[in-house]
């Protein structure tokens, strides 16, 4: 997941930020590095499970929905 806060000062960042508005840290390079690391995952099953875990951790889906979708993912190796 791409950070939405500056790694140096913790300030909130907009999606298209290239610099931190508070401390001036270059953000674009950090985001590009995170995207490259994320793209290392080549297995779609792993990627789907990571997305599901992230959505649950953020509270975007309920525990019941998480378990149901996890079960569905396990059917398709």
Phi and psi in degrees as a GROMACS rama.xvg file:
@    title "Ramachandran Plot"
@    xaxis  label "Phi"
@    yaxis  label "Psi"
@TYPE xy
-80.9225  134.423  UNK-2
-62.6168  143.827  UNK-3
-111.412  12.3163  UNK-4
-132.316  149.337  UNK-5
-66.1568  132.44  UNK-6
-69.3351  -23.3967  UNK-7
-85.6561  -49.9291  UNK-8
-115.674  -11.6047  UNK-9
85.0587  6.89782  UNK-10
-68.5394  147.866  UNK-11
-65.2475  140.815  UNK-12
-119.745  146.354  UNK-13
-83.0328  162.613  UNK-14
-58.7376  -37.8922  UNK-15
-96.3902  17.4498  UNK-16
-63.0486  135.993  UNK-17
-109.102  -22.7536  UNK-18
-136.57  150.49  UNK-19
-72.3554  130.192  UNK-20
-69.8971  -20.0404  UNK-21
-92.8576  -46.6408  UNK-22
-113.055  -10.1776  UNK-23
84.8407  5.13134  UNK-24
-61.6348  137.908  UNK-25
-71.1433  123.746  UNK-26
-100.646  -36.4474  UNK-27
-52.2215  -43.8947  UNK-28
-61.4953  -43.1735  UNK-29
-63.1078  -42.1969  UNK-30
-65.004  -44.9929  UNK-31
-59.1894  -40.6846  UNK-32
-64.6547  -40.4729  UNK-33
-66.0923  -39.1837  UNK-34
-63.8344  -42.8365  UNK-35
-61.7581  -43.1379  UNK-36
-62.3618  -41.4285  UNK-37
-65.1108  -36.5324  UNK-38
-70.7576  -11.4747  UNK-39
-63.9745  -30.502  UNK-40
-67.005  111.883  UNK-41
-103.107  -15.1509  UNK-42
-84.2539  114.446  UNK-43
-58.8934  -32.0466  UNK-44
-63.8714  -44.9019  UNK-45
-62.5882  -43.3876  UNK-46
-62.4861  -43.7222  UNK-47
-62.8736  -41.184  UNK-48
-66.5275  -38.5963  UNK-49
-63.9853  -42.0831  UNK-50
-63.3491  -43.9555  UNK-51
-61.4245  -46.08  UNK-52
-60.8952  -42.2546  UNK-53
-63.9932  -45.174  UNK-54
-62.2878  -39.0092  UNK-55
-67.6246  -43.8022  UNK-56
-62.9013  -33.724  UNK-57
-79.7557  -10.0528  UNK-58
84.0854  15.722  UNK-59
-76.7386  -24.1326  UNK-60
-131.432  154.268  UNK-61
-79.4751  167.737  UNK-62
-61.5259  -38.352  UNK-63
-63.3664  -45.4062  UNK-64
-63.9268  -40.5251  UNK-65
-58.8808  -49.6107  UNK-66
-63.1271  -41.2977  UNK-67
-62.4896  -47.2706  UNK-68
-70.1678  -33.9657  UNK-69
-64.0764  -40.5632  UNK-70
-62.5645  -41.5666  UNK-71
-63.262  -43.6017  UNK-72
-62.2947  -35.2102  UNK-73
-69.2892  -20.6916  UNK-74
-71.8911  -23.8076  UNK-75
-116.113  93.7284  UNK-76
